[in-house]
């Protein structure tokens, strides 16, 4: 008799709070009913006959559906998987870049802004930076700064209209800083409040 292998994880909301009674499911389906319901701590366990990787999603009536985690590991001793559910009333359009494009976003800055398949979850992610040619500086650099010093900035923005009296609005994102250049390994998220006249 084969001992089933477990895929364990936890489902949380964008404020990192456990989500009870969420449904976790995979493709291909797990053993038994093929789904698992999270406990009060947001944790779940799904069982499989064979090791490998599966596509994992979670959903909850009070939240949205997670972007799929494409390579959730099913093996002995695999680390638990963290699944983050977006809010049910998510105001961002294409917030997880699942359209495969920058639809609803405006890109800017000096460095490339691209949608890539190298993602933590979902089919796509945003990448700021990459190979580019530094702009040529024709004036004398101030204080010994060279044209190649940067800082070079890549940005994306989206205008979102919130209700007049939002209840605990949250801006959340997952990011990975991957750089060998000391000045280019910083990420800033800005929320700018403004009025339309």
C-alpha positions in Angstrom: 0.0 0.0 0.0 1.3 3.4 -1.0 1.5 6.1 1.8 -0.2 9.3 0.5 1.9 12.4 0.2 0.7 15.7 1.6 0.5 19.2 0.2 0.1 21.5 3.2 -0.4 25.2 3.3 -2.2 28.2 4.7 -4.7 30.6 3.2 -4.5 34.3 4.3 -6.0 37.6 3.3 -4.1 40.6 2.1 -3.6 41.7 5.7 -1.9 38.3 6.5 -4.9 37.1 8.6 -5.8 33.4 8.3 -9.0 32.7 6.3 -11.2 30.0 7.8 -13.5 27.9 5.6 -11.7 28.7 2.3 -11.6 25.9 -0.3 -8.2 24.8 -1.6 -8.1 22.7 -4.8 -5.5 21.5 -7.2 -5.1 20.4 -10.8 -4.7 17.5 -11.0 -7.2 16.8 -8.3 -6.1 15.5 -4.9 -7.3 12.3 -3.4 -10.8 12.0 -1.8 -13.1 14.9 -2.6 -10.3 16.7 -4.4 -10.5 19.8 -2.2 -9.7 20.8 1.4 -11.5 23.3 3.6 -9.2 25.5 5.8 -9.5 25.4 9.6 -9.8 28.4 11.9 -6.0 29.0 11.4 -6.3 29.0 7.6 -4.4 25.8 7.3 -5.2 22.9 4.9 -3.9 19.5 3.8 -4.4 17.8 0.5 -3.2 14.2 -0.2 -1.8 12.7 -3.4 -0.5 9.3 -4.4 2.5 10.6 -6.4 5.1 13.3 -5.9 5.5 16.2 -8.3 4.0 19.6 -8.7 0.4 20.7 -9.0 -1.5 23.9 -9.7 -3.1 25.2 -6.5 -5.9 27.7 -6.0 -8.1 28.8 -3.1 -11.3 30.7 -2.8 -13.7 32.0 -0.1 -17.1 33.5 -0.3 -15.9 36.6 1.6 -12.8 37.0 -0.6 -11.8 36.6 -4.2 -10.1 33.6 -5.8 -6.3 33.4 -5.6 -4.1 33.5 -8.6 -3.0 29.9 -9.2 0.3 28.8 -7.7 1.7 26.9 -10.6 4.3 24.6 -9.1 3.1 23.7 -5.6 5.4 20.8 -4.5 3.9 17.5 -3.5 6.8 15.5 -1.8 8.0 14.3 1.5 9.1 17.3 3.6 7.9 20.0 1.2 7.5 23.4 2.7 3.9 24.6 3.3 2.5 26.9 0.6 1.2 30.3 1.4 -1.9 31.3 -0.6 -3.1 34.9 -0.5 -6.7 35.7 -1.3 -7.6 39.1 -2.9 -10.5 41.0 -1.4 -13.9 40.3 -2.9 -14.2 44.0 -3.7 -10.8 44.5 -5.2 -10.6 47.9 -6.8 -7.5 47.2 -8.9 -8.0 46.2 -12.5 -5.6 43.5 -13.7 -3.9 43.7 -10.3 -2.2 40.3 -10.7 -1.3 41.0 -14.3 -3.3 37.8 -15.3 -4.3 39.4 -18.6 -0.7 38.9 -19.7 -0.3 42.6 -20.4 -0.1 46.0 -18.8 -3.8 46.5 -19.4 -5.2 49.2 -17.0 -1.6 50.2 -16.0 0.6 53.1 -17.2 4.3 52.3 -17.4 7.0 54.9 -17.1 10.6 55.6 -16.1 14.0 54.8 -17.6 14.1 51.0 -17.3 12.0 48.4 -19.1 8.6 47.4 -17.6 7.4 44.1 -18.8 4.9 41.4 -18.0 6.8 38.1 -17.5 5.9 34.4 -16.9 8.4 34.3 -14.0 5.8 34.7 -11.2 5.3 33.6 -7.6 1.7 32.9 -8.3 -0.5 33.2 -11.3 0.5 32.9 -14.9 2.2 36.3 -15.1 4.0 38.9 -13.0 5.4 42.4 -13.5 9.1 42.9 -14.0 10.7 46.3 -13.4 14.2 46.6 -14.9 16.3 44.3 -17.0 18.9 45.0 -19.7 18.8 48.6 -20.9 21.1 51.3 -22.1 21.7 54.2 -19.8 20.7 57.6 -21.2 23.6 59.7 -22.5 24.5 62.7 -20.4 25.6 65.7 -22.4 26.0 68.1 -19.5 28.9 67.9 -17.0 27.7 65.5 -14.2 27.4 67.2 -10.8 29.6 66.2 -7.9 31.5 63.5 -9.9 28.3 61.5 -10.7 28.6 59.5 -13.9 25.8 58.8 -16.4 25.9 55.1 -15.5 25.3 55.8 -11.8 21.5 56.2 -12.2 19.4 55.9 -10.2 17.3 54.5 -13.1 13.6 54.2 -12.3 10.9 51.9 -13.7 7.3 52.6 -12.6 3.7 51.5 -13.1 0.7 53.3 -12.0 -3.1 52.9 -11.9 -5.7 55.3 -11.0 -8.3 53.7 -8.7 -11.5 55.3 -7.4 -12.3 54.3 -3.9 -15.7 54.8 -2.1 -16.2 58.0 -0.2 -15.8 56.3 3.2 -13.8 53.1 2.6 -13.6 50.6 5.5 -9.9 49.7 6.1 -8.6 49.9 2.5 -5.4 48.0 1.9 -2.7 48.1 -0.8 -0.8 44.9 -0.9 1.8 43.4 -3.2 4.2 40.5 -3.3 7.6 41.3 -4.6 11.1 39.9 -5.0 14.1 42.2 -5.3 16.7 40.6 -7.5 19.7 42.9 -8.4 23.4 43.0 -8.3 23.4 46.8 -8.6 23.2 48.4 -5.1 21.2 51.4 -6.2 18.6 49.4 -8.1 17.3 47.1 -5.4 14.7 49.3 -3.9 11.0 49.1 -4.3 8.6 51.9 -3.2 4.8 51.7 -3.3 3.1 55.0 -3.1 -0.6 55.9 -2.6 -1.4 59.4 -3.7 -4.7 60.9 -2.7 -6.2 63.4 -5.0 -9.4 65.1 -5.9 -10.9 65.5 -9.4 -12.2 68.9 -10.2 
